[in-house]
Amino acid sequence: MASTGSSDVENEEENTDQTLSPKKVGRAAEYPEFAIIWSYLENFCELLRFPELSLDGLEDAFNSHSPRNENCRQLEYLHKKLLVKLNRRFRPDKWEKALLKIAKEQNMLVSWDLENFGYDQLKIGTKLELFKMLLECQFDTNNKLKTVINKSYEADELRLTPFGHDMDGLLYWFHMDESGGVRLYSTEEDEVENESWKLLASDLEELENVIEYLIIKSETNPKDIVLAKREEERKKNEEKTKTSKKGKKSKKAAAKEEEDDNPCARCYSNVQPDSVSITVVNLKERKMTGL
């Protein structure tokens, strides 16, 4: 898999809803790469023979710059283990050089930062990008991992699906570890670079705030509002159609018109009007039974 460019997260100036803002900012969980890394580890941690990890511990490892930090030492161990599985030979105290070499081979722009400043001084986003690169390279070089995946997994099993979505087009992604650590994120549909990626909750208190927000949101966005929006769009489309050339409608256009008969069809990808409520119920169940 090709490496993505660095995606350092800036504090959003347009954050108008403080209810959904975590208490801490400038942290690893604010980056989409952190969620990607955790999803990967959830699937392949045992295959890679990694120790048991927690969301809080992993995030702390990326946030901290202190080699005395126990979580940082564990993250260093994971780097070394991944490098070994990529058939890299190096002295334990020279693992950064091995990481630099493979980063250059992958044409990563952040390799310049690693070479000039050293790993401990890298930005959080850069550390995440480098670690994600090592994980992705396992698909290309780690033959044992590739064999197990090809034999034991279907493509659909490896495709991460949203935990829920709402009528405004926001997708919600949820992670929970064995110790009860949680992370809840949101992003807009059909995004390629996760421009609107946002960390919503990283502990029980923040999760409860999001649940309450979704309840209010579901009450203040009833179906009649969706119906009104769809009717307005229908009228606009009819006006455009009158001014366009006459002709037989294509099957694709006919299907779209049929879909517009359902006011929620365009707001819910699975045509489920109660998706906001489903999201709230699922979050509550996770909170009560899993935490």
Secondary structure, DSSP 8 states (H G I E B T S, - for coil): ------------TT---GGGS-S--S-GGGSHHHHHHHHHHHHHTTTTT-----HHHHHHHHH---TT-HHHHHHHHHHHHHHHHTT----GGGHHHHHHHHHHHTT-TTHHHHHHH-GGGS-HHHHHHHHHHHHHHHHHH-HHHHHHHHHH--HHHHS---SEE-TTSEEEEEEE-TTS-EEEEEEETT-SS-TT-EEEESSHHHHHHHHHHHHHHHHHS-HHHHHHHHHHHHHHHHHHHHHS------HHHHHHHHHHTSTTTTT-TT--TTHHHHHHHHHHHIIIII-
